[in-house]
Amino acid sequence: MNLFFLLFQVDIEKKMQEAPDGSYGIGVVIGSYLPFVVLAGIAYAIYHYNKKRSEKE
C-alpha cells in the first residue's frame, strides 16, 4: 500500500513555485485532484448500481 502512495505523491508546492503565472497554478491543482474525484465517482456509481440491483432481488 505504501508503494501506491509513493507512486501518486505529487509535490504541488514545488510545481506552484515553478509556475510561470497564476493560471498555471489553477491547472496544477485541478490536475492533481481530478483523478481522485473521478475514481470516487466511479466507485460511487458501482456502489449505487449494486445497491439497486440487490434491492430488486
Backbone as JSON Lines, residues from 0, in Angstrom:
{"i":0,"aa":"M","n":[0.81,-1.18,0.0],"ca":[0.0,0.0,0.0],"c":[0.87,1.26,0.0]}
{"i":1,"aa":"N","n":[2.01,1.19,0.65],"ca":[2.9,2.35,0.65],"c":[3.41,2.67,-0.75]}
{"i":2,"aa":"L","n":[3.59,1.65,-1.56],"ca":[4.05,1.86,-2.93],"c":[3.02,2.67,-3.71]}
{"i":3,"aa":"F","n":[1.75,2.39,-3.48],"ca":[0.66,3.12,-4.14],"c":[0.75,4.62,-3.83]}
{"i":4,"aa":"F","n":[0.97,4.96,-2.56],"ca":[1.05,6.36,-2.18],"c":[2.31,7.02,-2.73]}
{"i":5,"aa":"L","n":[3.39,6.27,-2.82],"ca":[4.62,6.83,-3.37],"c":[4.48,7.13,-4.86]}
{"i":6,"aa":"L","n":[3.74,6.29,-5.57],"ca":[3.55,6.5,-7.0],"c":[2.71,7.73,-7.28]}
{"i":7,"aa":"F","n":[1.73,8.01,-6.43],"ca":[0.81,9.1,-6.68],"c":[1.11,10.35,-5.86]}
{"i":8,"aa":"Q","n":[2.24,10.38,-5.21],"ca":[2.61,11.55,-4.43],"c":[3.04,12.67,-5.37]}
{"i":9,"aa":"V","n":[2.37,13.79,-5.26],"ca":[2.64,14.93,-6.12],"c":[3.08,16.09,-5.24]}
{"i":10,"aa":"D","n":[4.16,16.73,-5.62],"ca":[4.66,17.88,-4.87],"c":[4.07,19.14,-5.48]}
{"i":11,"aa":"I","n":[2.88,19.51,-5.02],"ca":[2.17,20.65,-5.58],"c":[2.9,21.95,-5.28]}
{"i":12,"aa":"E","n":[3.46,22.07,-4.09],"ca":[4.15,23.31,-3.73],"c":[5.33,23.58,-4.67]}
{"i":13,"aa":"K","n":[6.06,22.53,-5.02],"ca":[7.2,22.71,-5.93],"c":[6.72,23.15,-7.31]}
{"i":14,"aa":"K","n":[5.64,22.54,-7.78],"ca":[5.1,22.92,-9.09],"c":[4.58,24.36,-9.07]}
{"i":15,"aa":"M","n":[3.99,24.77,-7.96],"ca":[3.46,26.13,-7.86],"c":[4.59,27.16,-7.88]}
{"i":16,"aa":"Q","n":[5.73,26.84,-7.26],"ca":[6.86,27.77,-7.25],"c":[7.47,27.9,-8.64]}
{"i":17,"aa":"E","n":[7.42,26.83,-9.42],"ca":[7.99,26.84,-10.76],"c":[7.01,27.33,-11.81]}
{"i":18,"aa":"A","n":[5.78,27.65,-11.4],"ca":[4.73,28.06,-12.34],"c":[5.07,29.4,-12.99]}
{"i":19,"aa":"P","n":[4.8,29.52,-14.28],"ca":[5.07,30.79,-14.96],"c":[4.07,31.89,-14.57]}
{"i":20,"aa":"D","n":[2.82,31.53,-14.27],"ca":[1.83,32.52,-13.85],"c":[0.74,31.85,-13.01]}
{"i":21,"aa":"G","n":[-0.26,32.63,-12.58],"ca":[-1.3,32.11,-11.69],"c":[-2.22,31.11,-12.36]}
{"i":22,"aa":"S","n":[-2.44,31.24,-13.65],"ca":[-3.33,30.32,-14.36],"c":[-2.75,28.9,-14.35]}
{"i":23,"aa":"Y","n":[-1.47,28.81,-14.44],"ca":[-0.81,27.5,-14.4],"c":[-1.05,26.82,-13.07]}
{"i":24,"aa":"G","n":[-1.05,27.6,-12.0],"ca":[-1.28,27.05,-10.66],"c":[-2.66,26.43,-10.53]}
{"i":25,"aa":"I","n":[-3.66,27.08,-11.1],"ca":[-5.02,26.54,-11.06],"c":[-5.07,25.22,-11.8]}
{"i":26,"aa":"G","n":[-4.41,25.14,-12.94],"ca":[-4.37,23.9,-13.7],"c":[-3.67,22.78,-12.95]}
{"i":27,"aa":"V","n":[-2.62,23.11,-12.21],"ca":[-1.9,22.1,-11.44],"c":[-2.8,21.54,-10.34]}
{"i":28,"aa":"V","n":[-3.53,22.41,-9.66],"ca":[-4.42,21.96,-8.59],"c":[-5.53,21.09,-9.15]}
{"i":29,"aa":"I","n":[-6.16,21.52,-10.22],"ca":[-7.24,20.72,-10.83],"c":[-6.69,19.39,-11.32]}
{"i":30,"aa":"G","n":[-5.56,19.42,-11.98],"ca":[-4.97,18.18,-12.49],"c":[-4.52,17.23,-11.4]}
{"i":31,"aa":"S","n":[-4.22,17.75,-10.23],"ca":[-3.78,16.9,-9.13],"c":[-4.95,16.2,-8.46]}
{"i":32,"aa":"Y","n":[-6.06,16.88,-8.34],"ca":[-7.2,16.32,-7.62],"c":[-8.21,15.63,-8.52]}
{"i":33,"aa":"L","n":[-8.23,15.93,-9.8],"ca":[-9.21,15.36,-10.71],"c":[-9.2,13.84,-10.77]}
{"i":34,"aa":"P","n":[-8.05,13.18,-10.84],"ca":[-8.07,11.71,-10.88],"c":[-8.74,11.08,-9.66]}
{"i":35,"aa":"F","n":[-8.53,11.67,-8.48],"ca":[-9.16,11.13,-7.28],"c":[-10.66,11.36,-7.28]}
{"i":36,"aa":"V","n":[-11.1,12.49,-7.79],"ca":[-12.53,12.78,-7.87],"c":[-13.2,11.82,-8.86]}
{"i":37,"aa":"V","n":[-12.55,11.57,-9.97],"ca":[-13.11,10.65,-10.96],"c":[-13.19,9.23,-10.39]}
{"i":38,"aa":"L","n":[-12.15,8.79,-9.71],"ca":[-12.18,7.45,-9.1],"c":[-13.27,7.34,-8.04]}
{"i":39,"aa":"A","n":[-13.46,8.39,-7.25],"ca":[-14.52,8.38,-6.24],"c":[-15.89,8.32,-6.92]}
{"i":40,"aa":"G","n":[-16.06,9.02,-8.02],"ca":[-17.32,8.98,-8.77],"c":[-17.6,7.6,-9.34]}
{"i":41,"aa":"I","n":[-16.58,6.96,-9.88],"ca":[-16.74,5.61,-10.42],"c":[-17.09,4.63,-9.3]}
{"i":42,"aa":"A","n":[-16.41,4.76,-8.16],"ca":[-16.69,3.88,-7.03],"c":[-18.13,4.06,-6.55]}
{"i":43,"aa":"Y","n":[-18.6,5.3,-6.49],"ca":[-19.98,5.55,-6.06],"c":[-20.97,4.99,-7.06]}
{"i":44,"aa":"A","n":[-20.69,5.13,-8.36],"ca":[-21.59,4.6,-9.39],"c":[-21.7,3.08,-9.28]}
{"i":45,"aa":"I","n":[-20.58,2.41,-9.05],"ca":[-20.6,0.95,-8.9],"c":[-21.37,0.57,-7.64]}
{"i":46,"aa":"Y","n":[-21.16,1.3,-6.55],"ca":[-21.89,1.04,-5.31],"c":[-23.39,1.23,-5.51]}
{"i":47,"aa":"H","n":[-23.77,2.32,-6.15],"ca":[-25.19,2.61,-6.37],"c":[-25.83,1.55,-7.27]}
{"i":48,"aa":"Y","n":[-25.13,1.15,-8.32],"ca":[-25.64,0.12,-9.23],"c":[-25.86,-1.19,-8.49]}
{"i":49,"aa":"N","n":[-24.89,-1.61,-7.7],"ca":[-25.01,-2.87,-6.97],"c":[-26.08,-2.8,-5.89]}
{"i":50,"aa":"K","n":[-26.26,-1.66,-5.27],"ca":[-27.29,-1.49,-4.25],"c":[-28.67,-1.61,-4.87]}
{"i":51,"aa":"K","n":[-28.89,-0.95,-6.01],"ca":[-30.18,-1.05,-6.68],"c":[-30.44,-2.47,-7.16]}
{"i":52,"aa":"R","n":[-29.4,-3.13,-7.63],"ca":[-29.55,-4.49,-8.14],"c":[-29.9,-5.46,-7.01]}
{"i":53,"aa":"S","n":[-29.31,-5.26,-5.83],"ca":[-29.59,-6.16,-4.71],"c":[-31.0,-5.9,-4.14]}
{"i":54,"aa":"E","n":[-31.53,-4.69,-4.26],"ca":[-32.88,-4.4,-3.79],"c":[-33.93,-5.04,-4.68]}
{"i":55,"aa":"K","n":[-33.64,-5.21,-5.97],"ca":[-34.6,-5.84,-6.88],"c":[-34.74,-7.33,-6.61]}
{"i":56,"aa":"E","n":[-33.72,-7.95,-6.08],"ca":[-33.74,-9.4,-5.86],"c":[-34.46,-9.76,-4.62]}
